[in-house]
């Protein structure tokens, strides 16, 4: 049975331009009491519908059911592919955030152009995350809730690990060289 409170929560979630946290909803309705249970009830009610209530990064929004998304592909803008430099930079930021430009370059082993970070910020996947408390006070970068939504992640902890990436064929398998980490030493002088 749908209560008036659940209807109000549902209306806020439906009409909002951006995903809302339970605290955001509570602030709009003037009470936090019952917000989480209302969200759970709404999510359960929509679970088998054409739209679902989903949580990404602690925020809730309605989206097309995954099994129906193919019906909307024709109406979407075609997006440009991210360059290899952009993909590498995004991965470094996601796994090491907050991270400075110098740290990104040290991990990649090459300099990155300013344009690479600009493309990631224009996509809404990366944003400045403050400055490091060190000489020069370098700017750091972190991923955004839009990054989590785009890649279907609830949290950064949902990023795949090394074993997952190897299993998906995205990383070369580790080759056993037989080296156990110890070098033989010779007692004889040369």
C-alpha positions in Angstrom: 0.0 0.0 0.0 1.3 3.4 -1.0 1.2 6.1 1.7 1.1 9.8 1.0 4.6 10.1 2.4 5.9 7.5 -0.2 4.1 9.4 -2.9 5.8 12.6 -1.9 9.3 10.8 -1.8 8.5 9.3 -5.3 7.5 12.7 -6.7 10.7 14.3 -5.4 12.8 11.6 -6.9 10.9 11.7 -10.2 11.0 15.4 -10.7 14.6 16.0 -9.5 17.2 16.9 -12.2 19.9 15.3 -10.1 20.0 12.1 -8.0 19.0 12.7 -4.3 20.3 11.3 -1.1 18.0 10.3 1.7 19.2 13.3 3.6 18.3 15.6 0.7 14.8 14.1 0.6 14.4 14.4 4.3 15.4 18.1 4.2 12.8 18.8 1.5 10.1 17.0 3.4 11.0 18.4 6.8 11.7 15.0 8.4 14.3 12.2 8.0 11.9 9.7 9.7 10.7 7.0 7.3 12.6 8.3 4.2 14.8 5.2 3.9 11.9 2.8 4.3 9.9 4.8 1.8 12.8 4.6 -0.7 13.0 0.9 -0.2 9.3 0.4 -0.8 9.4 2.6 -3.9 12.4 0.7 -5.3 10.7 -2.7 -4.6 7.4 -1.5 -6.3 9.3 -0.4 -9.4 11.7 -3.4 -9.6 9.7 -5.1 -12.3 8.6 -1.9 -14.2 10.0 -0.1 -17.2 11.8 2.3 -14.8 13.7 1.4 -11.7 14.7 3.3 -8.7 18.5 2.8 -8.3 21.2 4.0 -5.9 24.5 5.2 -7.2 27.0 6.7 -4.8 24.5 7.1 -2.0 22.1 9.0 -4.2 18.8 7.7 -5.7 17.3 8.3 -9.1 15.0 6.7 -11.6 16.5 5.1 -14.7 15.2 2.9 -17.5 15.2 -0.8 -16.7 18.5 -2.4 -17.9 16.6 -4.9 -20.1 14.8 -2.1 -21.9 17.7 0.3 -22.5 18.2 -0.9 -26.0 14.8 0.7 -27.0 16.3 4.1 -26.2 19.6 3.8 -27.9 18.3 5.4 -31.1 17.3 8.6 -29.3 20.6 9.1 -27.6 23.4 11.2 -28.9 26.4 9.3 -30.1 29.3 9.9 -27.9 33.0 10.2 -28.8 35.3 7.5 -27.8 37.7 8.4 -25.0 41.3 8.4 -26.2 43.8 6.0 -24.8 45.4 8.8 -22.8 42.0 9.8 -21.5 41.1 6.2 -20.5 44.4 5.7 -18.7 44.1 9.1 -16.9 40.5 8.3 -15.9 41.6 4.9 -14.5 44.5 6.4 -12.6 42.2 9.0 -11.0 39.5 6.4 -10.2 41.9 4.0 -8.5 44.2 6.6 -6.8 42.0 9.6 -6.0 42.6 12.3 -5.0 45.6 12.5 -7.3 47.6 15.4 -8.7 48.6 15.9 -12.2 52.3 15.1 -11.4 51.2 11.8 -9.7 49.1 10.9 -12.8 52.2 11.6 -15.0 54.5 9.6 -12.7 52.1 6.6 -12.9 51.6 6.8 -16.7 55.3 7.5 -17.3 54.4 10.4 -19.8 53.1 13.9 -19.5 49.4 14.4 -20.0 48.1 17.3 -22.0 45.7 19.7 -20.3 43.1 18.8 -22.9 42.9 15.2 -21.5 41.8 16.5 -18.1 39.5 19.0 -19.7 37.7 16.2 -21.7 37.2 14.2 -18.5 35.9 17.3 -16.6 33.6 18.2 -19.6 32.2 14.7 -19.5 31.5 15.3 -15.8 33.5 12.3 -14.7 36.3 14.1 -13.0 36.5 17.3 -10.9 39.0 19.2 -8.9 39.3 17.8 -5.4 41.3 20.5 -3.6 44.9 21.2 -3.1 47.7 19.1 -1.5 49.2 20.6 1.7 52.8 20.6 0.3 55.1 23.0 -1.6 53.4 24.4 -4.7 50.0 23.2 -3.4 49.2 21.1 -6.5 45.6 20.7 -7.5 44.2 17.2 -7.1 41.5 15.4 -9.1 38.8 12.9 -8.1 35.9 11.1 -9.8 32.3 12.4 -9.5 28.9 10.9 -8.8 28.3 11.2 -12.6 31.3 8.8 -13.2 29.7 6.3 -10.8 26.3 6.6 -12.6 27.8 6.3 -16.1 29.7 3.2 -15.3 26.9 1.6 -13.1 28.9 1.7 -9.9 27.3 2.3 -6.4 30.7 3.2 -4.9 34.3 3.4 -5.8 34.8 0.1 -4.0 32.9 -1.5 -6.8 35.7 -0.9 -9.3 37.1 -4.1 -10.6 40.3 -5.5 -9.0 43.4 -6.9 -10.8 42.0 -10.4 -10.8 38.7 -9.2 -12.3 40.6 -7.2 -15.0 42.8 -10.2 -15.9 39.7 -12.5 -16.1 38.0 -10.0 -18.5 41.1 -10.1 -20.7 42.0 -6.5 -20.1 45.4 -7.2 -18.5 48.1 -9.5 -19.6 48.4 -12.6 -17.4 51.3 -12.7 -15.0 54.0 -14.8 -16.4 55.9 -17.1 -14.0 59.6 -16.5 -14.6 60.7 -18.9 -11.9 62.4 -16.0 -10.1 61.7 -16.3 -6.4 63.2 -12.9 -5.4 66.5 -14.2 -4.2 69.8 -13.9 -6.1 72.5 -16.4 -5.8 75.7 -15.0 -4.3 79.2 -16.2 -5.0 81.7 -16.7 -2.3 84.6 -16.4 -4.8 86.2 -13.0 -5.4 86.6 -12.0 -9.0 
